[in-house]
Amino acid sequence: MTTDARSREATQNESTTDVVLGIDDVAVHYGGIKAVDGISFDITRGKIFGILGPNGSGKSTLLAAVTRLTPLTRGTLTFEGEPFAKVSAQKVAKLGIARTFQTVRLLPDLTVRENVALGADLGAEQGGMRELLLGRKALLNRSRDAVAEALERTGLTGLEDIRPGELSYGLQRRVEIARAIAMSPRLLLLDEPTAGMNKSEREDVTSLLKKLREEGLTQLLVEHDVQMMVDTCDTLIAMNFGVLIAQGKPQDVVREPSVQEAYLGKRGAQDARSQ
């Protein structure tokens, strides 16, 4: 049975009403480069779904395709049963999909509250840059409740009036997550949220993601930290060279020879299995 067939079989027993994001035969090619090639899986409601893989495996390209920042070469995308492969990137947030990025993208001249308010505004039916141009007061009045809730959920209450540059790196990443949550998403995509963090900061973010899961927020997580993924995710897929090489329970996926080989090389994987 092929990996793609196993992927479909692993999810075929899930109730269709529980599928938040459906990815079917998605490919992103750049000329002869197959950055993503035939990826299929479903993400079910209220779970943390992880994508693991070494640099260049296609993880971030797949996230860019889901958020419509990158066009598909082929394949279909559905969100809560509705196709959205032809939706513009600007409209993805309106569907209920929010994301964070690999690098911190906060506005240094705005306070924590104001940075988070930008997310709340993007999640509203109207607004966007128009409100920002009208001034900070209009923006804050529009999104006060959503901002307060996002700050509370991410443990940032009390830091509202501080500027990002005064915070630790770990707290800055929390502000980014709070900004995404302020959009009231039904699906949160996180691209390497613990990159560059120390052990304590990583543990804090892991606890936060688990807390958000308990509150019912569905999450798609991309990370390099294997142990963090095992500790955090309900389901894990592994990618290498743009294709899906394993899917299942996190503990099982990281034991797959193909996954160990992708991370450690053939010789390293053999040594790891012999220990």
Kinemage of the C-alpha trace (Angstrom):
@kinemage 1
@onewidth
@group {chain A} dominant
@subgroup {mainchain}
@vectorlist {calphas} color= white
{ca met a 1} P 0.000 0.000 0.000
{ca thr a 2} L 1.374 3.417 -0.908
{ca thr a 3} L 1.961 6.174 1.633
{ca asp a 4} L -0.773 8.222 -0.034
{ca ala a 5} L -3.215 5.314 0.276
{ca arg a 6} L -2.306 4.833 3.942
{ca ser a 7} L -2.918 8.544 4.489
{ca arg a 8} L -6.441 8.286 3.108
{ca glu a 9} L -7.147 5.045 4.990
{ca ala a 10} L -6.042 6.634 8.267
{ca thr a 11} L -8.707 9.306 7.952
{ca gln a 12} L -11.544 7.562 6.103
{ca asn a 13} L -13.292 6.515 9.325
{ca glu a 14} L -13.483 10.093 10.603
{ca ser a 15} L -16.900 11.729 10.428
{ca thr a 16} L -16.888 14.233 7.592
{ca thr a 17} L -18.470 16.773 9.917
{ca asp a 18} L -15.308 16.637 12.047
{ca val a 19} L -12.943 17.432 9.169
{ca val a 20} L -11.850 21.052 9.385
{ca leu a 21} L -9.173 21.064 6.668
{ca gly a 22} L -9.033 18.676 3.759
{ca ile a 23} L -5.911 18.427 1.602
{ca asp a 24} L -6.154 16.148 -1.427
{ca asp a 25} L -3.328 15.466 -3.891
{ca val a 26} L -1.876 18.943 -3.358
{ca ala a 27} L 1.230 19.783 -5.366
{ca val a 28} L 3.341 22.918 -5.701
{ca his a 29} L 5.951 22.774 -8.461
{ca tyr a 30} L 8.426 25.459 -9.475
{ca gly a 31} L 9.505 24.388 -12.926
{ca gly a 32} L 11.252 21.056 -12.383
{ca ile a 33} L 11.364 21.485 -8.604
{ca lys a 34} L 8.603 19.582 -6.805
{ca ala a 35} L 8.455 21.472 -3.503
{ca val a 36} L 5.221 19.665 -2.590
{ca asp a 37} L 4.097 16.664 -4.614
{ca gly a 38} L 0.811 14.851 -4.041
{ca ile a 39} L 0.135 15.458 -0.335
{ca ser a 40} L -3.220 14.239 1.060
{ca phe a 41} L -4.567 14.270 4.629
{ca asp a 42} L -7.459 15.563 6.740
{ca ile a 43} L -7.316 17.582 9.950
{ca thr a 44} L -10.094 16.854 12.434
{ca arg a 45} L -11.742 19.303 14.799
{ca gly a 46} L -10.168 20.088 18.153
{ca lys a 47} L -6.876 18.279 17.453
{ca ile a 48} L -3.255 19.309 17.018
{ca phe a 49} L -1.950 17.956 13.719
{ca gly a 50} L 1.813 18.142 13.206
{ca ile a 51} L 4.020 18.203 10.120
{ca leu a 52} L 7.576 17.050 10.703
{ca gly a 53} L 10.481 17.086 8.286
{ca pro a 54} L 14.040 18.327 7.707
{ca asn a 55} L 14.865 21.623 6.006
{ca gly a 56} L 13.682 21.655 2.419
{ca ser a 57} L 11.053 18.957 2.943
{ca gly a 58} L 8.200 21.226 1.805
{ca lys a 59} L 6.505 21.964 5.146
{ca ser a 60} L 6.398 25.750 4.885
{ca thr a 61} L 5.497 25.586 1.185
{ca leu a 62} L 2.492 23.465 2.112
{ca leu a 63} L 1.407 26.039 4.721
{ca ala a 64} L 1.809 28.793 2.122
{ca ala a 65} L -0.415 26.812 -0.237
{ca val a 66} L -3.085 26.370 2.446
{ca thr a 67} L -3.100 30.101 3.191
{ca arg a 68} L -3.175 30.806 -0.580
{ca leu a 69} L 0.125 32.663 -0.583
{ca thr a 70} L 1.406 30.097 -3.080
{ca pro a 71} L -0.630 28.834 -6.066
{ca leu a 72} L -1.317 25.114 -6.438
{ca thr a 73} L 0.030 23.138 -9.352
{ca arg a 74} L -2.774 20.642 -8.734
{ca gly a 75} L -4.994 19.327 -5.977
{ca thr a 76} L -7.926 20.498 -3.885
{ca leu a 77} L -8.318 22.273 -0.551
{ca thr a 78} L -11.492 22.243 1.530
{ca phe a 79} L -12.285 24.099 4.735
{ca glu a 80} L -15.208 22.691 6.697
{ca gly a 81} L -16.378 20.964 3.541
{ca glu a 82} L -16.161 23.965 1.204
{ca pro a 83} L -13.460 24.242 -1.506
{ca phe a 84} L -11.187 27.272 -1.196
{ca ala a 85} L -8.243 26.618 -3.515
{ca lys a 86} L -9.286 29.621 -5.623
{ca val a 87} L -9.808 31.974 -2.676
{ca ser a 88} L -7.328 34.871 -2.462
{ca ala a 89} L -4.852 35.091 0.409
{ca gln a 90} L -6.615 38.248 1.597
{ca lys a 91} L -9.853 36.315 2.115
{ca val a 92} L -8.409 33.304 3.925
{ca ala a 93} L -8.726 35.010 7.325
{ca lys a 94} L -12.417 35.616 6.665
{ca leu a 95} L -12.878 31.858 6.317
{ca gly a 96} L -11.561 31.321 9.841
{ca ile a 97} L -7.931 30.379 9.124
{ca ala a 98} L -5.117 32.225 10.925
{ca arg a 99} L -1.372 31.602 10.939
{ca thr a 100} L 1.912 32.594 12.513
{ca phe a 101} L 5.227 32.701 10.639
{ca gln a 102} L 8.746 31.372 11.175
{ca thr a 103} L 10.114 34.799 12.064
{ca val a 104} L 8.669 37.386 14.439
{ca arg a 105} L 6.497 39.850 12.483
{ca leu a 106} L 5.411 42.339 15.129
{ca leu a 107} L 5.270 46.101 14.623
{ca pro a 108} L 7.873 47.516 17.035
{ca asp a 109} L 6.270 50.974 17.382
{ca leu a 110} L 2.941 49.509 18.536
{ca thr a 111} L 2.207 48.115 21.985
{ca val a 112} L 1.353 44.479 22.631
{ca arg a 113} L -2.331 45.423 22.742
{ca glu a 114} L -2.114 47.274 19.433
{ca asn a 115} L -0.262 44.430 17.719
{ca val a 116} L -2.899 41.961 18.863
{ca ala a 117} L -5.643 44.382 17.790
{ca leu a 118} L -4.439 44.093 14.202
{ca gly a 119} L -5.405 40.429 14.278
{ca ala a 120} L -8.809 41.200 15.753
{ca asp a 121} L -9.438 43.684 12.967
{ca leu a 122} L -8.456 41.209 10.256
{ca gly a 123} L -10.970 38.779 11.666
{ca ala a 124} L -13.826 41.256 11.484
{ca glu a 125} L -16.313 41.390 8.625
{ca gln a 126} L -15.094 44.804 7.524
{ca gly a 127} L -11.963 46.780 8.231
{ca gly a 128} L -8.320 46.032 7.685
{ca met a 129} L -5.993 48.839 6.752
{ca arg a 130} L -8.838 51.365 6.561
{ca glu a 131} L -9.295 51.231 10.342
{ca leu a 132} L -5.556 51.444 10.870
{ca leu a 133} L -5.413 54.577 8.754
{ca leu a 134} L -8.258 56.096 10.765
{ca gly a 135} L -6.057 55.868 13.837
{ca arg a 136} L -5.234 53.675 16.794
{ca lys a 137} L -8.269 54.727 18.821
{ca ala a 138} L -10.744 53.523 16.197
{ca leu a 139} L -8.846 50.265 15.850
{ca leu a 140} L -8.804 49.595 19.599
{ca asn a 141} L -12.469 50.470 20.099
{ca arg a 142} L -13.425 48.032 17.344
{ca ser a 143} L -11.529 45.070 18.741
{ca arg a 144} L -11.360 45.619 22.517
{ca asp a 145} L -13.169 42.444 23.582
{ca ala a 146} L -11.374 40.165 21.115
{ca val a 147} L -8.002 41.576 22.161
{ca ala a 148} L -8.674 41.166 25.883
{ca glu a 149} L -9.733 37.554 25.351
{ca ala a 150} L -6.688 36.739 23.203
{ca leu a 151} L -4.315 38.276 25.762
{ca glu a 152} L -5.932 36.303 28.566
{ca arg a 153} L -5.850 33.012 26.643
{ca thr a 154} L -2.141 33.398 25.877
{ca gly a 155} L -1.095 34.541 29.350
{ca leu a 156} L -0.192 38.087 28.312
{ca thr a 157} L -2.559 39.995 30.588
{ca gly a 158} L -0.608 42.774 32.277
{ca leu a 159} L 1.778 43.258 29.366
{ca glu a 160} L -0.680 45.145 27.153
{ca asp a 161} L 1.118 48.499 27.112
{ca ile a 162} L 4.637 47.162 26.604
{ca arg a 163} L 6.303 47.300 23.199
{ca pro a 164} L 7.548 44.019 21.679
{ca gly a 165} L 11.218 45.002 21.898
{ca glu a 166} L 10.949 45.054 25.698
{ca leu a 167} L 9.811 41.415 25.818
{ca ser a 168} L 11.766 38.176 25.687
{ca tyr a 169} L 11.778 36.275 22.420
{ca gly a 170} L 9.436 33.671 23.859
{ca leu a 171} L 6.900 36.322 24.873
{ca gln a 172} L 7.132 37.945 21.440
{ca arg a 173} L 6.103 34.621 19.899
{ca arg a 174} L 3.187 34.525 22.335
{ca val a 175} L 2.119 37.955 21.105
{ca glu a 176} L 2.091 36.593 17.550
{ca ile a 177} L -0.083 33.683 18.638
{ca ala a 178} L -2.383 36.102 20.496
{ca arg a 179} L -2.700 38.230 17.345
{ca ala a 180} L -3.742 35.143 15.382
{ca ile a 181} L -6.197 34.058 18.090
{ca ala a 182} L -7.754 37.538 18.102
{ca met a 183} L -9.003 36.744 14.595
{ca ser a 184} L -11.296 34.125 16.218
{ca pro a 185} L -10.023 31.380 13.896
{ca arg a 186} L -11.447 27.880 13.615
{ca leu a 187} L -8.044 26.686 12.401
{ca leu a 188} L -4.669 28.003 13.591
{ca leu a 189} L -1.529 27.304 11.535
{ca leu a 190} L 1.766 27.633 13.406
{ca asp a 191} L 5.035 27.678 11.459
{ca glu a 192} L 7.900 26.745 13.814
{ca pro a 193} L 6.538 28.663 16.838
{ca thr a 194} L 9.401 27.530 19.108
{ca ala a 195} L 12.288 28.186 16.687
{ca gly a 196} L 15.162 29.925 18.469
{ca met a 197} L 13.704 29.386 21.943
{ca asn a 198} L 15.410 27.951 24.995
{ca lys a 199} L 14.033 24.869 26.774
{ca ser a 200} L 11.888 26.854 29.219
{ca glu a 201} L 10.364 28.983 26.463
{ca arg a 202} L 9.599 25.897 24.368
{ca glu a 203} L 7.844 24.261 27.308
{ca asp a 204} L 5.760 27.407 27.833
{ca val a 205} L 4.617 27.438 24.207
{ca thr a 206} L 3.891 23.700 24.305
{ca ser a 207} L 1.690 24.236 27.368
{ca leu a 208} L -0.084 27.093 25.596
{ca leu a 209} L -0.862 25.008 22.503
{ca lys a 210} L -2.244 22.204 24.662
{ca lys a 211} L -4.399 24.715 26.540
{ca leu a 212} L -5.780 26.048 23.250
{ca arg a 213} L -6.572 22.475 22.201
{ca glu a 214} L -8.486 21.961 25.440
{ca glu a 215} L -10.495 25.058 24.537
{ca gly a 216} L -11.383 23.423 21.221
{ca leu a 217} L -9.038 25.218 18.811
{ca thr a 218} L -7.884 23.044 15.898
{ca gln a 219} L -4.187 23.524 15.098
{ca leu a 220} L -1.750 22.617 12.337
{ca leu a 221} L 1.793 22.750 13.675
{ca val a 222} L 5.070 22.724 11.746
{ca glu a 223} L 8.216 22.169 13.808
{ca his a 224} L 11.759 20.778 13.727
{ca asp a 225} L 11.773 19.825 17.413
{ca val a 226} L 10.903 16.121 17.293
{ca gln a 227} L 10.314 15.690 21.026
{ca met a 228} L 8.092 18.779 21.153
{ca met a 229} L 5.988 17.332 18.325
{ca val a 230} L 5.661 13.959 20.047
{ca asp a 231} L 4.642 15.641 23.305
{ca thr a 232} L 2.153 18.028 21.673
{ca cys a 233} L 0.479 16.505 18.602
{ca asp a 234} L -2.421 14.070 18.337
{ca thr a 235} L -1.457 13.038 14.802
{ca leu a 236} L 1.789 13.510 12.948
{ca ile a 237} L 2.849 13.327 9.332
{ca ala a 238} L 6.415 13.398 8.107
{ca met a 239} L 7.535 14.915 4.810
{ca asn a 240} L 10.760 14.688 2.852
{ca phe a 241} L 11.563 16.103 -0.596
{ca gly a 242} L 7.953 17.281 -0.950
{ca val a 243} L 6.236 13.941 -0.362
{ca leu a 244} L 4.511 12.348 2.613
{ca ile a 245} L 6.648 9.529 4.031
{ca ala a 246} L 4.742 8.607 7.212
{ca gln a 247} L 1.523 9.372 9.075
{ca gly a 248} L -0.006 8.230 12.355
{ca lys a 249} L 0.508 8.496 16.080
{ca pro a 250} L 3.556 10.672 16.854
{ca gln a 251} L 5.461 7.926 18.677
{ca asp a 252} L 5.007 5.587 15.718
{ca val a 253} L 5.922 8.130 13.068
{ca val a 254} L 9.260 9.100 14.637
{ca arg a 255} L 10.224 5.402 14.812
{ca glu a 256} L 9.653 4.911 11.079
{ca pro a 257} L 12.967 4.065 9.352
{ca ser a 258} L 12.168 6.511 6.530
{ca val a 259} L 11.695 9.347 9.038
{ca gln a 260} L 14.865 8.556 10.972
{ca glu a 261} L 16.759 8.354 7.699
{ca ala a 262} L 15.423 11.770 6.620
{ca tyr a 263} L 16.736 13.334 9.815
{ca leu a 264} L 19.860 11.287 10.541
{ca gly a 265} L 20.905 9.933 7.159
{ca lys a 266} L 21.024 6.219 6.373
{ca arg a 267} L 24.048 5.434 8.550
{ca gly a 268} L 22.729 7.453 11.493
{ca ala a 269} L 19.292 5.836 11.275
{ca gln a 270} L 20.851 2.366 11.312
{ca asp a 271} L 22.896 3.286 14.389
{ca ala a 272} L 19.831 4.715 16.152
{ca arg a 273} L 17.810 1.534 15.521
{ca ser a 274} L 20.620 -0.681 16.770
{ca gln a 275} L 20.805 1.091 20.141
